[in-house]
Amino acid sequence: MTLQELVHQAASIYSDKIAVCFDECNDQSPIYYTYKTLVNTASELSDFLLLYCDFQEIREIGLYCHPGINLPSWILGILQVPAAYAPVDPDAPPALSTHFMKKCNLKYILVEKQQINKFKSSYETLLNYDTFTIEHNDLVLFRLYWKNVEESLMLNDRKEKYEKVTDSTSSENSKEEKSEEHLDVRLKHCLAYVLHTSGTTGIPKIVRVPHACIVPNIQHFRVLFEITQEDVLFLASPLTFDPSVVEIFVALSSGASLLIVPTSVKVLPSKLATVLFSHHRVTILQATPTLLRRFGSQLIKSTVLSASTSLRVLALGGEAFPSLTILKSWRELGNRTQIFNIYGITEVSSWATFYRIPEKVLNSTLKCELPVQLGFPLHGTVVEVRDTDGFMIQEGNGQVFLGGRNRVCFLDGEMTVPLGTMRATGDFVTVKNGEIFFLGRKDSQIKRHGKRLNIDLVQQVAEGLQQVESCAVTWYNQEKLILFLVSKKELVKDYIFKELEKHLPNHAIPDELVLIESLPFTSHGKIDFSELNKIYLNYTNLKFEYKLNGKEELWGKLQHLWKSILNLSEDSSKIPDESVFLNSGGDSLKSIRLLSEIEKLVGTSVPGLLEIILSSSILEIYNHILQTVFPDEDLITFSKNYVMKRKFNDVSQEETSGKSLHQKFVMPLNLDTEINAFIALSRGSQILAPNTTVFLTRFGHFPSACSSDLISQTNIQNVKTLNPSALIGKSKDSTCVAKVYEDGTPVIGAEKMELHVRWRSDTGKCVDASPLVVIPAIDKLSATVYIGSHSHKMMAVDLYSGKVNWEQILGDRIESSACVSKCGNFIVVGKFLN
């Protein structure tokens, strides 16, 4: 039985029923596909692929797309070829995805049309593909060519290595194993999908999953959750996380409906809760505890696990299960949702055990600190606990091994695997009276944000940086990833974070970076992690040793946290009040860090703060905190001038589609108190100097209003060509750019001009726009260069250091110079439109 056969069986019965719903969560109506449309669309793609793809050895096709109405049809179409689908996340670091595709020796990849530009710009220097690109509806098929692919990645002659894998079911029966007792990856109908993950070495490894391994999960969960055609399941997991397979095929093999929403909506808790439980009445939710926690205890109790919720089943897995005390506090009196603890590893995709929390436990008023057991094996799954010598144990502590006759996957270059192979999980458990309880990860492996992570990988990457002498990583209180660094020379934290982001996926970026003089060691010569935890505790106490004295101090500390988490220089100017976290370089993981630090700072939880962080400006975040911490304080308000603010989900759509947005005037343009004096230089010989009216603002004499008109080429003051030395100065004086009298008149220097390269910055593609240089009249050391390019990037670069202060990806290439507003707070640029 294959995944596609399960879907076809359901489609033959429920052909006219809704199979898939995609809700953009905006003003547009949701889009629906019936089972008949789902299957027909898939068959058209299958015919297309069979016509243009020539498979050899392993049959795999990459899929590069964002979630949408066609996603299940595309997956089904690939499976029907038959071939395995290999999801590639458009938002993942290109280096990580390239490693995955190269290690698979992926020959073909389907790219969503809306992602073509992003795909090409991300991989043009890493991939070698010819003009073989053929369109099919909303997809484009690329044929990939790889140079210097190692033989080990070509899956040749690897049999000897994998015959050594322990075969617990057959090794005692026969010394000579028969060919039918091995699973061969090259069999035409063998594989279902391919993923990559981090293994025991911390290096991403390939996991090729046969239909025979994943189908038992689908079949068992259909029975376990009592799925019917009336159920609605939510696609909560990304394609690169194997629980997504369970979500998709449990729904589509049962006549139920699958709900899909944009990724951007998943990080907006209240909006997501409304979509799931009010608009679409979701009945089955499989999620990580982290995803559930993002709703916040108040919203969980009032909506997700309320007495009137539509949710019949909540299955939590991928991370340690919440304590029963916390879980019970999340449920409203009268809630009847069935709650399951599910456990498994990608190497034996996807889940291995399940345990339903008894109703009497959930309804009990007694405090319960006991951990939740892993429970019982799923169909076809064998669970063993072994001691350090490899012997099975019935009581005590040991490591979990998972497998089963058909529950085996191919890791990295394996071509054949013995049926019944058992895989080490890296998870330590304790066995009591036949029940298994999770203890923790083996060695340095942890589960973070629903994904497995080996913290040694973080250490290896950090140690590879030139400025780092030595380092250590701790998983502090199993909730924060802390990187301790001993530097060779003066170290800039934001530089280290940026370097780590180039080489690590989001879930591996540390929460904190702590500089120390030397690493502490035990008497055995090993790193003393308990001492490191003490160092971090002291560091945290010093960081917030003073209590807040008022709203002014809160504003300053909020700015500090903002800069720290977004890796902005502490020396940079004040954060503009209208700055939005997600538009300033933030993401969902960083937003959780900011929430945690703010609540630690104010000493209390702030209801609804996460969504404010994700969708509002820093000033609105500040006002929201004020209402909780200083309820009697007056809020800062905006002036009457307004400017367009893009919502997060709209930004995501624009960046991926390149289409313009319907924007609403919802954010003020500026504050009367934020008029800045500046000098703007455009095209080298055109200068706008500040007038005396603007200077008065520095001394508290504010005009009644600040015009929001933008300075364009028609109203820039044209002056006679400046002596270049007035702008550049002598090479010996790296701080001199221009001298300005208090009335704003530039001083024309007489020294000889000398040119030299201060720094370089990569704009990605060619630049057709002249740079705009803005120099604050008071603080000339914070001068900024604004430049756009054909790579869609708009960048703000520090004039002196070359450091990129921020960059924004627009919908199309930039060919015009930027303009600065008269008040000095806003930069505006036009982009090319097809």
Protein Blocks (a to p, Z undefined) as FASTA:
>chain_A
ZZklmmmmmmmmmmmbcfbdcdehiabdcddddfklmmmmmmmmmmmmmmmpccehjadd
dddddddfklmmmmmmmmmmpccdddddfkbcfklmmmmmmmnopabdcddfklmmmmmm
mmmmmpccdfbdcdehjaccdddddehiafklnopakllmmmmpccfklmmmpmbdcfkl
pccfkbmklpmbdcddddfkopacdddddfklmmmmmmmmmmmnopafkbccddfbcfkl
mklmmmmmmmmmnopacddddfklmmmmklmmmmmmmmnopabdcddfklmmmnopklmm
mmmmmmkbcblbdcdehiacddfklmmmmpcghiacdcddddddfklcfbfbdcdddfkl
mmpcbdcfbdcdebjadehiacddddfkopacfedcdddddedjklccdehjafbdcehi
acdehiacddeehiacdfbdchjbcceehiacdfklmmmmmmmpmklmbdcdddehhlac
cdddddfbdcdfklmmmmmmmmpcfklpcfbdcddfbdcddfkopacfklmmmmmmmmmm
mmmmpccfbjklmmmmmmmmmmmmnopafkbccddfklcfklnopafklmmmmmmmmmmm
nopacehklmmmmmmcfklmmmmmmmmmmmmbccddddfbdcddddfklmmmmmmnopac
ddddfbdfbdfklcccddddeehlaccdddfklmmmmnopacfbdcfbdcdfklgccddd
ddfklmnopaklmmbmbdcdfkopacddfbdcddddfbdcdehiacfbdcdddddfklmm
lgccddddfkopacdddfklopafbdcddfbdcfbdcdddfkopaccdddddZZ
